[in-house]
Amino acid sequence: MPAVDAIRSVEAFIISIPRDVPYLGPLRPGETINAKGYIIRHGNRSIYPSTDMSVLVKITGESGRVGWGETYGVAAPQAVTAIINELLGPVLIGRDPGQPVVIHEDLYDLMRVRGFFGGFYVDALAGLDIAIWDLFGKALGQPISTLLGGRRHDRLPAYVSGLPKATLQERCDLAVEWVAKGFKGIKFAAAMSDDGIVAEMAALREAVGPGIHLCVDLHWKFTSGEAIRLIRRLETYDLYFAEAPCQPEDLDGQVLVARGIGVPLALGEEWRTSFEYRPRFERRAMSVIQPEIGHTGVTEFLHIGRMAHAFHIDTIPHASIGIGVFMAASLQATSALQRVPYHEYQHSIFDKNLAYTTGDMACANGFYTVPTGVGIGVEPVDAVFNYVVG
């Protein structure tokens, strides 16, 4: 078969967009922004950029069409761009974007013998994969949801992720504001619960009343026993799901928590492939998965989502820091799945950065609008390139 549009060039750019308040909220006592622009959050011992940091991928076909991708680039994004620009980009020249799954499998194979089946390498694959699917959709004049088997949802329920305010009262007030805007799900970050996680949950429930789905992100802080004891206390306040209680590598601990609590356990934002998900599915380590398309790309996202369906497990995708390109891809791919009660809504990122993409993607009144354009349905505007660094 003739190529849809042979790939002519591949480029990757680090984007760093300033923000007034760092991700997760104001700095806590003892937290500082270091010389490279990073913060270590004491609540979960994790490092974050002080700006909205991402890696944007541009793939141009012989026709002049451009496919856009984006991948997770919140820490040391230079590692991802080096992998793309120096290693994978040259391999893609001349390939047919009409074969995105084949290309993804071929790129994955290139480094697996060296043990690179995760981390920055697979993040690089994710950005390339999204861009290739975008170019494929544009060549055929179709949104990628159509290419993935068909769109089931034009709108997706959105839950509000994070209440980035300094005090508990301010966070409760913000939650009430979101409920007034029509949102039915809210998640708070345990890493920022200075007054205690149970106290935060109790205050939020009192503030928003019954009927609102309250969730907690536990940021991998606890042993399985500690997590079970804590989540059982949170259940008193009608917890909707508990996220990431144990360290990511603690598969046995995840299983123990899932079996020891009475609410859904949500896992998976840090996993990149169906190979990482499969043993968790088989052992029923969770009842909700949270794939992050900035880690998985479209191809693996669909593998994971279809596998979840076979295990009767819900998909509530994660949404990370980005300019909106992989967010559009996530909405497109999610719209092709059945069991999707929510999609995460990182309002402090999505709303601010929506101006940096074209298209009709939006989030309002408790729902995302899935973009209707061809490919992923959005493109970065020229102003994005004012924020290229490196």
N, C-alpha and C positions, 0 to 999 in steps of 0.2 A: 504494500500500500504506500502511496506517496505520503511524505511527512505533512503533518498539519501546518507546521511553520518552524523550520529548523532553527535551533538556538544559535544566535550570533554572538552574544556577549552576556556576561554575568558580573554584577557589581554588588558590593555590600557597603553600607554606610552606618556609622554609629550616630544615633540621634540622641541628643541630650536637651530636653525641654525644661527650663526652670519652673519651679513651683514655689508658692509662698509658704506653704506648710508641708513639711516632709510627709511621705507616705506613712500611714498609721497614726499621724497626729503630731502635735508639738513635741519638741525634745523634752525628755524627762530629766530629772536631776542626774548629773554624771554623764549624760549622753552629749557628745559633741560631733561635729562634722570634721573629719580629718582632712589632711592636705589633698587627698585624691577625691574628696567629695562624698565619702561614704560615712554612714552612721552604723554603729553597733547598738541594736536595741537590746537593752538589758533584760526586758521581759521575756524574750525568747532566744537570746544570745545569737541572733542572726544579723547579718550585714545587709544594708540597703543603701541605694544611692540617694542623694539628697535632691536629685532631679528625676524627671521621668526619662529613664535611659532605655534605649531599645536598639535593635539592629534591623535596618530596612534593607530588603533585597530587591534588586531590579534585574529582570531577565528580558533581553530584547531578542525578538525573532528576526529572521531574514526579511520579513514583510515590514518591519518597523514597529510592529505591535510590541507592547510592553506588558509583561506580567509582574505584578508586585507581590512580594512576600514580606513577612516580618517574623522575627523570632525573639525569644527570651534573651535580653541583653542587660539585665539589671546589675550584673557584677562582672567585671573584667570582660566587657564586650569585645575587646581586641582579640581575644582568643577565638571567638566565633567568626569575626571578619577575616582573620588570618586563614582559618580553615576554608572559608568560602573562596576568598580571593586567590590564595596560593595553591590550594589543593583540589577543591571540588569544582570550582568555576571552569578551569581549563578542561576538565573531563567532560563537562556538559556541552561544550561547543560542538554543534552539528547534530545533537540529539533531537528527537522528535517530541515536543511537548504533548502530543497526542497519546503518549505512553507514560503517564505520570507514575503509575504503580510500578511498572517495570523499571523506570529510572530510579525510583526510591529504593527498590530492592537492590539494584546494582550499586548504588552509592553506599548503602548500608554494608554490603559485602566487602567493600574496598578495605575497611579497617578492622573488621571483626576479628581477624586472626591475631591482631595486636591488642585485643581487649577493649577496643573503643566501640562498645555497643551502648553507650550512654553519655551523659554529661555534655560538654560543649560540642562534641562531634555530632551527636544526634540533634542538638539544638540547631546546628548549622543545616542539617538535613531538613529540619522542619521549615525553616525559612525558605529554602530552595523549593521544597515540595509545594508550599502554598503558592509561590510565584509561578511554578509550572502549571498547577491546576488553573490559576488565573489566566495564564496565556492560552491554555487549552480552551477554557470557556469562551474567551474573547474570539478565538479563531472560529468557533462554532456558533457564536452569537447567543450563548446560553449561560445562565447562572450555574455555578458548580453544583448547586443542590439538584438541578436536573440531571447532571452528569453522574451524580451519586445515587441515582435511582428515583428521584422525585421529592418534591417539597411537601411535607405533611403539615407544616406550620408556617403561616405568614407572620404570626406574632408568637413570642415566647415569654412566659412569665419570668420576671426578673426579681431577684431578691437583693436588697440593699446590703452591700458588703462594707462593713466598717463604719464606725461613728467617730471620726477623727477630731475629737474635742478634748480639752485638757481635763475637765472635771466630770464626775459621774452625772451631776445634774445637767450639765450641758449635753452630755451624750444622750440622756433620757429625753431632753427637749428636742434634740435632733431626730431621734427615733419617732417621736410624736409628729414632727413635721413630715417625715417620709410617709407615715401612715395616712396623714391628711392628703398627701399627693396621690394616694391610691395604691401604695405598695403594701403587699400582704406578708412579705418575708424580710427579716432583718437579721444580720449576723454581726456579733460583736467579737472583738479580738481580745482573748484572754491576756495576751502580752501587755495590754494597756489597762487592765483592770486593777488600778492601784488600790481600790477599796476592797478587793477580794472578788473572786470570780462568782461565787454564790451570791454575794451582795449585789453585784452588778446585774446578774440575771433576775434577782428578785425585784430590783428597782426598775429594770426595763419592763418586766411583766406588769408591774403596777402602773407604769406610765402608759403603755400601749393598750392594756386591757386584754381580754380573751380574744381568740380568733385570729391573732397575728402569729405567724410562724417565727419563733425566735430560735436562732442557731448560735453556736459558739465555735470559734476556731481556737483550738488548744495549742497550736504551734509546736507539736511534738515535744512538749515539756515534761511529760509524766511517764512513770513506769506503768505497767498494765494495772497493777493493784491500786495505785494512786488514782489513775484515770477512772477506774470502775467506781471507786468510792465517791469521787467528785461528780461524775456524770449522774450517778444515782441521786445525789442531792439536787442536781439541776433538774432532774425529771419532775420534781415536785412542782416546778413552775412551767410545766408543759413545754419542755425542750423539743424542738422539731428534729434537729440532728446535731451530733457532736462530730467535730472535724479534727483529724490529725492529733490524736492524744499521745501516741508513743513515737519514739524515734523511727524514721522511715525504714531503716533496715531491720526493725524488730518485727518480723512476720509473726512469730509465735505470740508476741505481746498483742499485736493487732487482733489476732484470732481470739485471744482470751477476753479482750475488751468487747469485741462484737458479741460474744456469747454471754457476757456478764452484765450487759445493760439492757434496758427496756425501750430504747429509742434507736433510730438508725445511726449507724456509724458511717461517716463519709471519709473517703481516702482517695489519694491518687494524683494530686496536682503535680507532684515531683516525679512521677513515673513517665517514661517516654515511649515505651513500646508495649505491644501486646504480650511480649515475653515476661515483662515485669508484672503485668496484671494477671496473667493466667494462674500462677500459683495462689494468688489471693482469691480469685474467683473459685478455684477448686476447693479451697479451705473455708470459704464463706467468711472471709476476713472483714467484709463490709457489706452494707446494703445500699450504699450510694457510691458511685464513682465520680471523680472530679477531674477528668482529663483536661489538660491545658494545651491548647492547640499550638501555642508558642513553643512547647516542648515536643509535641507529637507530629505536627504537620497534619494535613488533611488525610493522607493515606492511613497512617497509624490511628488517627482519631476514629476513622470509620471502622477499622479492624476492632478497636477496643469497644466502640459503641455497639457493634453487632454482637460481640462476645458477651457484653453485659446483658443484652436482650435475651440471649440464650440461657443465661443464668437467672433471669427474672430480677435483674438488678437495675435500679434507676440510674440515669445519667444526669448529673447537674454540673455542667462544665465550669471549670475555673476560669477566671479572667484576670490577667496579670497586667503589669505596667506596659503600656504600648501606645502608639499613636492612632490605633484604630484599624490598621490593616489586618492583623491576625484576629482582631475582634470580629471583623466582618466575615472572615473565613470561618471562625467558630460558629457564628450564627447560621451561616449557610450550611455547614456540615451538621449542626445540631438540628436544623429544620428537617433533615432527612431521617431522623431517628424517631422512634415511637415513645419510649418511656422517658419523658423529659418534664418533670414537674417544675423545674426552674433552670435559669441560667444566671450565674453570678453577675452582679452589676457593681463594678468598682467605680462608683459615682465620682469620687474625687479625681479620677483619672479620665474616665470616659467623657464626662461632660466638658471638662477643660480642653481636652484634645480633639473633640469632635470637629472643631474648626479646621483641623489639619487634613481632613479627608473630604472627598466629594461624595455624592450619592445621598440616598434617603435613609440610611441607617439612623436609628434614633432609639431612645428609651424614655418613656413617659407613662404616667398613670399605671405603673406596675407591669409594663410590658415592653419588650424590645420589638422594634420593627425590623424584620429581616430585610437586608438590602435587596432591591429588585433588579439591579443592573446585571450585565453579563459578567462572567468570571466571578470574582468574589463580591463584586458590586460596588466597590469603592476604589479610589486612587488617592495617593497623597497629593496635596496641593504644593505649589512651588515653594510656599513659605516654609515648609518642613526643612528644606535644605539650608535655611538660615541657621539651623541647629545642628549641623553636621560637625562632629569633632574628630580629632585624630588624623 
